[in-house]
Amino acid sequence: MLLGLRIDVDTLRGTRCGVPNLCRLLDEYSIKASFFFSVGPDNMGRHLWRLMRPDFLFKMLRTNAPNLYGWDILLRGTLWPGPVIGKKTADIIRSTSEAGHEIGLHTWDHHAWQAHINEMSREDIQRSLKQGFDLLERITGKPPVCSAVPGWKCNNLALEEKDRFPFVYNSDCRGENIFFPMIGGCRLSQPQIPVTLPTYDELIGRNGISDKNYNESIMSRLDPDGLNVLTIHAEVEGISRFPLFENFVKLARDKGVSFAPLGNLLKTSPPAIQAAVIEGEVPGREGYCSCQAGISA
């Protein structure tokens, strides 16, 4: 059974501490993955205003956010402008690429995209994508081959603007099949590889799921006959929950699961369908998520 491993890197701390930890672990097991880097200003602390939303407040309490992420992440960019991640950690991003992992663009400014994507103009979206794309290319010496929006927040403008970049694929939504996005009856050229499995923060503290049975819960959701894509975060599985993820890798390997970058899935499951990307809900996640049309989360 093949499991696509997507690693989202949202913050300075995640890049500086989580990525090297994950790279060492993956190297130990000869695993390659897809790393999606946020490279612009780390303003993640500005999400704290969302505490006024009951769903977000409950999520922060349910996941014990200070312990899970660390106070530096929760406050970053609140009292002063956040540092530009790509400039502070270029050596780490470059070494991840040189280790043979697939390198993709997550975003320029994670907070700005996740909080304001539906207010951004076409020009704003294009500028954000280009800033991130250009910096990643300068760091690694080659263009990023893929992209994945923060928080699964996407819209048609973003999909159309991404289609102007040389991405082999994008991973912007939740779903069940690799597909070509459709907008107004027109098919875009870049396939979508959706995430099929829940993330740690979506499951933990709900329906009896704790660190004691989390790995087994993920394993039970793998589909031997379908697409399997797991997202982990450098800030979580790379730092505070690193031992938990290390145990997951051992468990999965013992049960015959092979890990691969998302791009490899295009070879084993080439896109055979077309679908729109629409707003939907994912249990355990506050706000909407972009979802493959016709799929119930």
C-alpha positions as CSV (number, residue, x, y, z in Angstrom):
1,M,0.0,0.0,0.0
2,L,1.4,3.4,-1.0
3,L,1.0,6.4,1.2
4,G,1.7,9.9,-0.1
5,L,3.5,11.9,2.6
6,R,2.9,15.7,2.5
7,I,4.8,17.8,5.0
8,D,3.6,21.4,5.5
9,V,6.1,23.9,6.9
10,D,4.2,26.9,8.1
11,T,6.6,28.8,10.4
12,L,10.2,29.8,11.2
13,R,10.3,27.4,14.1
14,G,8.9,24.6,12.0
15,T,11.6,25.2,9.4
16,R,14.4,25.6,11.8
17,C,13.7,22.8,14.2
18,G,11.0,20.5,12.7
19,V,12.4,20.1,9.2
20,P,15.9,18.8,10.2
21,N,14.3,16.4,12.6
22,L,12.0,15.0,9.9
23,C,14.8,14.8,7.4
24,R,16.9,12.8,9.7
25,L,14.1,10.4,10.4
26,L,13.1,10.0,6.7
27,D,16.8,9.4,5.8
28,E,17.0,6.7,8.4
29,Y,14.2,4.8,6.7
30,S,15.1,5.8,3.1
31,I,11.8,7.7,2.7
32,K,11.3,10.6,0.4
33,A,8.4,13.1,0.9
34,S,6.9,16.3,-0.4
35,F,7.9,19.4,1.6
36,F,5.7,22.5,1.1
37,F,7.5,25.6,2.4
38,S,6.1,28.9,3.6
39,V,9.0,31.3,2.8
40,G,7.7,34.8,3.5
41,P,7.0,36.6,6.8
42,D,6.1,34.5,9.8
43,N,3.0,36.2,11.1
44,M,1.2,33.2,12.5
45,G,0.5,34.9,15.8
46,R,-2.0,37.1,14.1
47,H,-4.4,34.1,14.1
48,L,-5.1,34.8,17.8
49,W,-7.9,37.2,16.9
50,R,-9.8,34.0,15.8
51,L,-10.1,33.1,19.5
52,M,-13.3,35.1,19.3
53,R,-14.7,32.3,17.2
54,P,-16.1,29.5,19.4
55,D,-15.0,26.7,17.0
56,F,-11.4,28.0,16.9
57,L,-11.2,28.6,20.6
58,F,-12.5,25.0,21.2
59,K,-9.9,23.7,18.8
60,M,-7.1,25.5,20.6
61,L,-8.2,24.1,23.9
62,R,-8.8,20.6,22.5
63,T,-5.3,20.4,21.1
64,N,-3.6,22.2,24.0
65,A,-2.1,24.6,21.4
66,P,0.6,26.2,23.6
67,N,2.1,22.7,24.2
68,L,1.5,21.5,20.7
69,Y,2.9,24.5,18.8
70,G,4.9,26.5,21.3
71,W,4.3,30.1,22.5
72,D,6.8,31.6,20.0
73,I,4.6,30.4,17.1
74,L,1.4,31.5,18.7
75,L,2.8,35.0,19.2
76,R,5.0,35.4,16.2
77,G,4.2,38.6,14.2
78,T,1.8,40.1,16.8
79,L,4.0,42.9,18.3
80,W,6.4,43.3,15.4
81,P,6.6,42.2,11.8
82,G,7.5,38.5,11.5
83,P,10.9,37.4,10.1
84,V,11.1,36.3,6.4
85,I,11.4,32.5,6.8
86,G,13.2,31.8,3.5
87,K,16.0,34.3,4.3
88,K,16.5,33.0,7.8
89,T,16.5,29.3,6.9
90,A,17.7,29.1,3.3
91,D,20.3,26.5,4.2
92,I,17.8,24.2,5.7
93,I,15.4,24.5,2.7
94,R,18.3,23.9,0.3
95,S,19.6,20.9,2.1
96,T,16.1,19.4,2.1
97,S,16.0,19.7,-1.7
98,E,19.6,18.3,-2.0
99,A,18.5,15.3,0.0
100,G,16.1,14.4,-2.8
101,H,12.8,15.4,-1.3
102,E,10.1,17.0,-3.5
103,I,10.0,20.7,-2.9
104,G,6.8,22.7,-3.2
105,L,5.5,26.2,-2.4
106,H,3.1,26.4,0.5
107,T,2.7,30.1,0.5
108,W,4.5,33.5,0.9
109,D,2.6,34.7,4.0
110,H,0.7,31.8,5.6
111,H,-1.5,34.0,7.8
112,A,-2.4,36.5,5.1
113,W,-3.4,33.7,2.6
114,Q,-5.4,31.7,5.1
115,A,-7.2,34.7,6.6
116,H,-7.8,36.8,3.5
117,I,-7.7,34.6,0.3
118,N,-11.3,35.4,-0.5
119,E,-10.7,39.1,-0.3
120,M,-7.6,39.0,-2.5
121,S,-7.7,40.2,-6.0
122,R,-6.2,38.3,-9.0
123,E,-3.2,40.6,-8.8
124,D,-2.8,40.0,-5.1
125,I,-2.8,36.3,-5.6
126,Q,-0.4,36.4,-8.5
127,R,2.0,38.6,-6.5
128,S,1.9,36.3,-3.5
129,L,2.5,33.2,-5.6
130,K,5.3,34.9,-7.5
131,Q,7.1,36.1,-4.4
132,G,7.1,32.6,-2.9
133,F,8.0,30.9,-6.2
134,D,10.9,33.2,-6.9
135,L,12.4,33.0,-3.4
136,L,12.2,29.2,-3.4
137,E,13.8,29.0,-6.8
138,R,16.6,31.3,-5.6
139,I,17.2,29.2,-2.6
140,T,17.2,25.7,-4.2
141,G,18.5,26.7,-7.7
142,K,15.5,25.2,-9.4
143,P,11.7,26.1,-9.6
144,P,9.4,24.4,-7.1
145,V,7.5,21.6,-8.9
146,C,4.3,21.8,-6.9
147,S,2.2,23.9,-4.5
148,A,-0.3,23.5,-1.7
149,V,-2.4,26.3,-0.2
150,P,-2.4,26.9,3.5
151,G,-5.4,25.5,5.5
152,W,-7.0,24.1,2.3
153,K,-8.2,27.6,1.5
154,C,-8.5,28.0,-2.2
155,N,-10.8,29.5,-4.8
156,N,-11.1,29.6,-8.6
157,L,-8.9,32.7,-8.9
158,A,-6.1,31.0,-7.1
159,L,-6.4,27.9,-9.2
160,E,-6.3,29.9,-12.4
161,E,-3.3,31.9,-11.3
162,K,-1.4,28.7,-10.3
163,D,-2.1,27.3,-13.8
164,R,0.3,30.0,-15.1
165,F,3.2,28.6,-13.1
166,P,5.2,25.5,-14.1
167,F,3.7,23.3,-11.4
168,V,3.5,19.6,-12.2
169,Y,0.5,19.3,-9.7
170,N,-1.2,21.1,-6.8
171,S,-2.5,19.8,-3.6
172,D,-5.1,22.4,-2.6
173,C,-8.1,20.5,-1.4
174,R,-9.5,17.4,0.4
175,G,-10.9,14.6,-1.6
176,E,-10.6,11.0,-2.7
177,N,-9.2,11.0,-6.3
178,I,-6.5,12.7,-8.3
179,F,-8.4,14.9,-10.7
180,F,-8.2,17.9,-13.1
181,P,-10.0,21.0,-11.7
182,M,-12.9,22.4,-13.8
183,I,-13.9,26.1,-13.8
184,G,-16.9,27.2,-15.8
185,G,-16.7,24.1,-18.1
186,C,-13.0,24.6,-18.8
187,R,-10.4,22.1,-17.6
188,L,-7.2,23.4,-16.0
189,S,-3.9,21.8,-17.0
190,Q,-2.5,21.0,-13.5
191,P,-4.0,18.0,-11.7
192,Q,-5.0,18.2,-8.0
193,I,-3.7,15.6,-5.6
194,P,-6.1,16.0,-2.7
195,V,-5.4,15.0,0.9
196,T,-7.5,12.0,1.9
197,L,-6.7,11.6,5.6
198,P,-7.3,13.8,8.6
199,T,-4.6,15.8,10.3
200,Y,-3.5,15.4,13.9
201,D,-5.2,18.6,15.0
202,E,-8.5,17.5,13.4
203,L,-8.6,14.1,15.2
204,I,-7.0,14.6,18.6
205,G,-9.4,15.1,21.5
206,R,-12.4,14.1,19.5
207,N,-14.3,10.8,19.6
208,G,-11.9,9.2,22.1
209,I,-8.8,9.9,20.0
210,S,-5.6,10.6,22.0
211,D,-1.9,10.1,21.5
212,K,-2.3,6.6,22.7
213,N,-4.5,5.5,19.8
214,Y,-3.9,8.2,17.2
215,N,-1.5,6.1,15.0
216,E,-3.8,3.1,15.0
217,S,-6.7,5.5,14.0
218,I,-4.8,6.7,11.0
219,M,-3.8,3.2,10.0
220,S,-7.4,2.1,10.1
221,R,-8.4,4.8,7.6
222,L,-5.9,3.7,4.9
223,D,-7.6,2.4,1.8
224,P,-5.7,-0.5,0.2
225,D,-7.5,0.1,-3.1
226,G,-7.6,3.9,-3.2
227,L,-5.6,7.1,-2.9
228,N,-3.9,7.7,0.4
229,V,-2.4,11.1,1.2
230,L,-1.4,12.2,4.7
231,T,-0.5,15.7,5.7
232,I,1.8,16.2,8.7
233,H,3.2,19.5,10.0
234,A,6.8,20.3,10.7
235,E,5.6,22.3,13.8
236,V,3.8,19.3,15.2
237,E,5.1,15.9,14.0
238,G,8.5,17.5,13.5
239,I,8.8,18.8,17.1
240,S,6.3,18.3,19.9
241,R,4.8,15.1,18.4
242,F,8.0,13.8,16.8
243,P,8.1,10.6,18.9
244,L,4.5,9.9,17.9
245,F,5.3,10.3,14.2
246,E,8.4,8.1,14.5
247,N,6.3,5.4,15.9
248,F,3.8,5.8,13.1
249,V,6.6,5.4,10.5
250,K,7.7,2.1,12.2
251,L,4.1,0.9,12.5
252,A,3.3,1.7,8.9
253,R,6.4,0.0,7.6
254,D,5.8,-3.1,9.7
255,K,2.4,-3.3,8.1
256,G,3.7,-3.1,4.5
257,V,3.0,0.6,3.9
258,S,5.4,2.4,1.5
259,F,5.8,6.2,1.8
260,A,6.3,8.4,-1.3
261,P,6.3,12.0,-2.4
262,L,2.9,13.1,-3.8
263,G,4.4,13.4,-7.3
264,N,5.0,9.7,-7.4
265,L,1.2,9.1,-7.0
266,L,0.7,10.6,-10.5
267,K,2.5,7.6,-11.9
268,T,0.4,5.0,-10.0
269,S,-2.9,6.8,-10.1
270,P,-2.9,9.2,-13.1
271,P,-5.8,11.7,-13.1
272,A,-8.8,10.1,-14.9
273,I,-11.6,12.4,-13.8
274,Q,-12.5,16.1,-13.8
275,A,-14.2,17.9,-10.9
276,A,-14.8,21.4,-9.5
277,V,-13.1,22.6,-6.3
278,I,-15.8,23.8,-3.9
279,E,-16.1,24.9,-0.3
280,G,-16.9,22.2,2.2
281,E,-16.6,21.3,5.9
282,V,-14.1,18.9,7.4
283,P,-14.8,17.5,10.9
284,G,-12.4,19.0,13.5
285,R,-11.3,21.9,11.3
286,E,-12.7,25.5,11.9
287,G,-14.1,27.2,8.9
288,Y,-14.5,25.9,5.3
289,C,-12.0,23.8,3.4
290,S,-11.7,23.5,-0.3
291,C,-13.0,20.1,-1.3
292,Q,-13.2,18.0,-4.5
293,A,-16.8,18.3,-5.7
294,G,-19.0,15.3,-5.2
295,I,-17.0,14.0,-2.2
296,S,-18.4,14.0,1.3
297,A,-15.7,14.7,3.9
